[in-house]
Amino acid sequence: MKKIKTLKKNYEFKNVFLKGKFYKGKQISIYVLKNKKNYNVIGIAVSTKQCGAVLRNRIKRLVRENYRLIKSELKQGFDIVFLWNKKGDARNANYYIIKNDIENIVRRADLLK
């Protein structure tokens, strides 16, 4: 199983935030920026003010799993940052809600092949 490439450095996230396009869903928002690579690179950000570490990591795992299942259907060559909305209740984070949100946003962002 191949590992998902991720954004790690603060300047990488800032670059996507400043230059990327923004798409908002019910609980997740994404920033998309074209990169010069043949693969997608993702970043996941959940505010520390939202919830504790356990819930933050759960949200990240759910987003990562949903991305893993849909990544074969996506166009390649993008930096994608997933943000958990501040108004989204972290305690109600659900696999299926996140899945529907990501699918709708990806369709609107025209990232599907």
N, C-alpha and C positions, 0 to 999 in steps of 0.2 A: 504494500500500500504506500503510495507516494505521500509525502508530507506536504501540507498546505504552506505556501510561502506567506510570510506575514511581515507587516511593517513593525519595526521595533523602536526606531529612534524618534525623538520628539520632532526633529526637523522634517522627517518623512511625513508624519501626520500633518504638520503645519502646511507643508507644500500642497497636500491634497485638499485641506480645508480652504486655503487661499485661492487655488487655481481650479479646483474641481467643481463639478455641477452638483447641486443639492436636490435630493428627492426625499419627500417626507411621507411616512406611513403613520399608522395608528400608534405603534409602539416603537418602531425602528425608523431611523432616518439613515440615508446613505449619501456619501460624497463619492463621486466617480471622476477619475482623472486618467486620461490615456497615458500609458507609459511606453517605453521603447523596447519592451521585452516581449517574448512570445508566450508569456504566462501571466496570470492574474496574481496580484499581491493584495492581501486583505489586512485590515486592521480592525480591531473591535475596541470600542471605548464605552465604559460605563462609569458614570460619575461616582466618586466615593461618598457624596452627599445623598445619593439615592438609597443606598442600602449597605449592609455589612459585606464583608469579604466573601462569605459563603454564597449569598445571593448573587453578588457580582460575578463570581466564577461560574455559577450555574447558568446565568444568562449568556456568558461567553461560550460555554460548552454547547448550549442550545443553538446559538447563532452559528458557531463553527460546524456543527453537525448538519444544520440545514444548508449551509453553503456547500459542504462536502457532497451532499446528495444532488445539488443542482448545478455544480460547477461544470459537468460535462456538457450541459446545454448552453453554457454562456460563451460569448465571444471572448477571445483572449487578448491580452495586452492592456489591462486596466489596473489601476490602483483603486481599491474599493475600501472605504472606511464605513463600518456599521456603528451607528450611535444609538444608544438606548435613550428614548425620549424622557425628559424629566417628568412629564405628566403621566407617563406609563407606570403603572403600579408594579414594582419589581416582585412583590409577593404573588402576583397573579401571572407571572411569566409561565407560559405554556408552550410546549413544542408546536402545537397546531396553530396557535395564534401567530407565533413567530414565523412559521412556514408560510401561512397565507400572506402575511405582511411582506416578507421578502419576495415572494413570487409576484405580488402586485407591483412592488417598487421596481423590480428587475424588468418587468414587462414595460412599465412607463419609461424607464431609463433606456430602453431599446438595447439591452445587453444580451438578449436571447439570439441564438444563431438563426 
